[in-house]
């Protein structure tokens, strides 16, 4: 296998609208064997999700993540976050958010 740039910094993600059309997200999954990882973006606004077990690093933007049964997580650039599988979340994105995510096997 060759070392390579998987996603150049100047490349953009295509976004799709969520249910109400006001909020959009874009995702890219890295073509890496034996590991699920990639980039995810979320426009300003609010969305809900049921999470996979993942670790992510916020690259840009900011958000408050409501996690059912826990204190809110306020995240911004440089934060490394773990979300547990099955966690019900509400994302309040105040600046367009971009994160690099890795799914935790198991």
Order of alpha helices (4+ residues) and beta strands (2+ residues): beta-beta-beta-beta-beta-beta-beta-beta
